[in-house]
Structure formats: structure tokens, C-alpha cells
């Protein structure tokens, strides 16, 4: 909806290399130009992204934590970006994975909305709340931006059952806390295993880990034949990486067993 409201031929969007695949798709769909900024250690290079903004730039996409790399920008650094960005460029901070952050990394981005009328925060119920199949999320923004997004929003873009589930999920703090705890334990388990297997991985602040493996496509297919689905990242300019989502302890062990088998073949 942000792309629909602000992008068109002759305009541009800035986003990072290795960022969420929907950003280029949404930009291309509106006939706008993509300005892709090289990643820094698989994450956002905010200084370079700020420098890449042109007079035609109307949207900047920043995912924090980032998908598919799991990298994280500290709150103080992130807050400085909309403070320095041109006011005619809408800064979208995609916080789909923010609920997985440990307490020491949390930051209050909602408070920034009072200072930055060009800031949009996006959240989802697809991750820590476990409602991915219902396709429901929400945005926080200045009323003026919300009014523009409502002009391009499809009628009934979220169905009534999804809305009811989302409202109920917001009040289920015990489930969210349990999901976050299980995720942190799962991340630690997978990262320990990758170290044992001598596989390079990107430390993650999300609910997945991206790791490097030779013959990534072949390993992916061997895992698939064992009933384990991971995500190849060739289309993210990372042909030697796979991304695995943290599961239950049992699911994590099944993945690790299958991975050892795939690597030994």
C-alpha cells in the first residue's frame, strides 16, 4: 500500500541488498526505480542508504530485524535515520520480527511517530503470534499517511475472522512470551550445532538462522527428500546460503539430523 500511494514512474525506492523480496516487487509493480544499496555484513548500511536517497526517492524500506539475514540495527542508530532523511521520503520500518528481540535490544519506535511524520511502522501477526495463514498485520503512522493508504487499500483486505483472531492474539501475552522463549532456545540450539558442524552462519535476531553451505541447492533438495523444507537464498543474491526457521525442539532436532545426512552424502 505504501508503494501504491507513493511510487510511480519517475520515482524511486531505496532498500538494502539481501532485503525482503517484496520491496523490489512492490517497486517494480508501480514502475518506479529500485536503488539497491550494498549490504554491510549482510545487514543494512544506513549511512550508505541515506546517501543513496535522490530527489526522486519517495520510499525507503528498512527491515529490522532483517529478513532473510536476521541482522539487527540498534534502536539509537535506527532512530537517527528518519531524523536525517528528507521529509518527502516515507521511511518504512518493517518490524515483523521485533517481538523476538530480547529485552536488552528492545526500543520504542512507536514514540518516534510523534517526531517523524514520514515514518511508517509495520507489524504482523504471522510470526510470534502464529497466525501466518490468516494474512493479517497492521501499520502505525501519521494520520495523513494512513488517509493516503486507505485510498489504495483494497476493500475488505483483511477478513473478519482474521481480525477477530488478531484482536484475541493481542491479549494473549502468555503465548507471545512462550513463543519468544522457545525461539531464543531454538536459535541457541541451531547456532551451537552449526558451530559443531563448522558451518558459517549469520547470528540472528529473528526466528530463523541463515547459514552457508557448499552446494546449497543440492543440500536443499536432499533435505526436501527427508521431509525438511528450508529456504534457498539464491534470489536474495546469496546462492551459497540456506535459511532455516526455528521450530519446536523436536522439529529442530529433525532438521539437524537431516542436515548431517545431507552433508555426509
C-alpha positions in Angstrom: 0.0 0.0 0.0 2.9 2.4 0.7 4.3 1.6 -2.8 0.8 2.2 -4.3 0.5 5.5 -2.6 3.9 7.0 -3.1 5.6 5.2 -6.0 5.1 5.7 -9.8 7.2 6.0 -12.9 9.8 8.7 -12.3 10.0 7.9 -8.6 12.3 5.6 -6.7 12.6 3.4 -3.6 15.7 2.7 -1.6 16.4 -0.6 0.1 19.2 -2.8 1.0 20.8 -5.7 -0.7 19.6 -9.0 0.9 16.4 -7.3 2.0 12.8 -8.8 1.8 11.9 -9.7 -1.7 8.6 -7.9 -1.6 10.3 -4.5 -1.6 11.6 -4.8 -5.2 8.4 -6.5 -6.3 6.3 -3.6 -5.0 8.6 -1.1 -6.5 8.6 -2.7 -9.9 4.8 -3.1 -9.9 4.5 0.7 -9.7 7.0 1.3 -12.4 9.4 3.0 -10.1 13.2 2.7 -9.9 14.9 0.5 -7.4 18.0 1.9 -5.7 19.7 -1.2 -4.1 22.4 -0.3 -1.5 25.1 -2.9 -0.9 24.7 -4.7 2.4 27.3 -4.3 5.2 28.0 -7.7 6.9 24.7 -9.0 5.4 22.8 -6.1 7.1 21.7 -2.6 6.4 24.3 0.1 5.8 22.3 3.0 7.0 24.9 5.7 6.1 25.1 4.4 2.6 21.3 4.2 2.3 20.9 7.8 3.5 23.5 8.8 0.9 21.6 6.9 -1.8 18.4 8.9 -1.4 17.8 11.0 -4.6 15.3 13.8 -5.3 13.1 11.2 -6.9 13.1 8.9 -3.9 9.7 8.6 -2.2 10.1 5.4 -0.1 12.9 3.8 1.9 12.4 0.3 3.2 14.2 -0.9 6.3 13.5 -4.3 7.9 14.6 -4.7 11.5 15.4 -7.5 12.2 16.1 -8.1 8.5 14.7 -11.0 6.5 16.3 -13.2 5.3 19.6 -12.5 7.2 18.3 -11.9 10.7 20.6 -8.9 11.2 19.6 -6.1 13.6 20.1 -2.3 13.8 20.2 -0.9 17.4 17.4 1.5 18.2 19.6 4.6 18.6 21.1 4.1 15.1 17.7 3.4 13.5 16.1 6.5 15.1 18.8 8.7 13.5 17.7 7.6 10.0 14.3 9.3 9.8 15.7 12.3 11.6 18.2 12.8 8.7 16.1 11.6 5.8 14.2 14.1 3.6 10.6 14.6 4.8 9.2 13.8 1.3 10.7 10.3 1.6 8.5 7.9 3.6 10.6 5.7 5.8 9.1 2.3 6.3 10.5 0.3 9.2 9.4 -3.3 8.8 9.2 -4.8 12.3 7.8 -8.2 11.5 10.3 -9.9 13.8 10.5 -7.3 16.6 8.7 -9.4 19.1 11.5 -11.9 19.1 14.1 -9.4 20.3 15.4 -10.0 23.8 14.6 -7.2 26.4 18.0 -5.7 26.2 17.6 -5.0 22.4 14.1 -3.6 22.5 13.5 0.0 21.5 10.4 2.2 21.5 9.9 3.0 17.8 6.2 3.9 18.4 7.4 7.0 20.3 9.2 8.2 17.2 6.0 8.7 15.3 5.4 12.0 17.2 8.7 13.3 15.8 8.7 11.9 12.3 5.5 12.4 10.2 7.2 10.5 7.3 7.7 7.3 9.4 5.7 4.1 8.9 6.0 1.1 11.2 4.7 -2.3 10.0 4.0 -5.3 12.2 2.5 -8.7 11.6 0.6 -11.5 13.3 2.3 -14.0 11.1 5.4 -14.5 13.3 5.4 -14.6 17.1 1.6 -14.7 17.2 1.4 -17.7 14.9 -1.3 -16.5 12.6 0.5 -16.7 9.3 -2.3 -18.4 7.4 -4.7 -15.6 8.2 -2.6 -12.9 6.5 -3.2 -10.1 8.9 -0.9 -7.3 10.1 -1.0 -3.6 10.9 0.8 -0.3 10.4 1.4 2.6 12.7 1.8 6.0 11.0 0.8 9.7 10.9 -2.9 10.1 10.2 -2.1 11.9 6.9 -0.2 8.8 5.6 -3.0 6.5 6.8 -5.5 8.5 4.8 -3.4 8.1 1.7 -3.0 4.3 2.2 -6.8 4.0 2.6 -7.2 5.4 -0.9 -5.2 2.5 -2.4 -6.3 -0.2 0.1 -8.5 -3.0 -1.3 -11.9 -3.2 0.2 -12.1 -6.0 2.8 -8.4 -6.5 2.5 -8.4 -8.4 5.9 -11.3 -10.7 6.5 -13.4 -10.7 9.7 -12.1 -14.0 11.1 -8.5 -12.8 10.7 -9.4 -9.6 12.5 -11.1 -11.5 15.4 -8.1 -13.7 15.8 -5.7 -10.8 15.7 -7.6 -9.0 18.5 -7.6 -12.1 20.6 -3.9 -12.7 19.9 -3.0 -9.2 21.1 -4.3 -10.1 24.5 -2.6 -13.4 24.7 0.7 -12.2 26.3 1.5 -15.6 27.7 1.5 -17.2 24.3 3.8 -14.5 22.9 6.2 -14.8 25.8 6.3 -18.6 25.4 6.9 -18.3 21.6 9.7 -15.8 22.2 11.4 -18.1 24.9 11.1 -21.1 22.6 12.6 -19.2 19.8 15.6 -18.0 21.7 16.3 -21.5 22.9 15.9 -22.8 19.4 18.2 -20.2 18.0 20.9 -21.1 20.5 20.5 -24.8 19.7 20.8 -24.3 16.0 23.8 -22.0 16.3 25.6 -24.5 18.6 25.0 -27.2 16.0 26.3 -25.0 13.2 29.5 -24.4 15.1 29.9 -28.1 15.7 29.4 -28.8 12.0 31.8 -26.0 11.2 29.2 -24.2 9.1 29.3 -20.4 8.8 26.1 -18.7 9.9 24.7 -15.2 10.4 23.8 -14.5 14.1 20.1 -13.9 14.1 17.7 -11.7 16.0 14.6 -13.2 14.2 13.0 -16.7 14.2 15.4 -18.2 11.7 19.1 -18.7 11.0 20.8 -18.2 7.7 23.8 -20.5 7.2 26.4 -21.0 4.4 27.0 -24.4 2.9 28.7 -25.5 -0.3 26.3 -26.9 -3.0 23.4 -25.1 -1.2 20.8 -26.1 -3.8 21.8 -29.8 -3.6 21.7 -29.7 0.2 18.3 -28.1 0.0 17.0 -30.9 -2.3 18.5 -33.6 0.0 16.7 -32.0 3.0 13.5 -31.9 1.0 13.6 -35.6 0.3 13.8 -36.2 4.0 10.7 -34.1 4.7 12.5 -30.9 5.8 11.9 -27.6 4.0 14.3 -24.7 4.2 14.7 -21.6 2.1 17.3 -21.4 -0.7 18.5 -17.7 -0.9 19.9 -17.5 -4.5 17.2 -15.0 -5.4 18.5 -12.8 -2.5 22.0 -12.7 -4.1 23.1 -15.4 -1.6 23.5 -18.5 -3.7 25.6 -20.4 -1.1 23.2 -19.8 1.8 20.1 -21.5 3.2 17.6 -20.2 5.8 16.0 -22.4 8.4 13.2 -21.4 10.6 13.3 -22.2 14.3 10.8 -24.9 15.2 9.8 -26.9 18.3 12.7 -28.8 19.9 11.6 -31.9 18.1 11.5 -30.1 14.8 14.9 -28.6 15.3 16.4 -32.0 16.0 14.8 -33.5 12.9 16.3 -30.7 10.8 19.8 -31.2 12.3 19.6 -34.9 11.8 18.6 -34.4 8.2 21.3 -31.8 7.7 24.0 -34.1 8.9 22.7 -36.8 6.5 22.6 -34.3 3.6 26.2 -33.1 4.3 27.5 -36.7 4.6 26.1 -37.8 1.2 
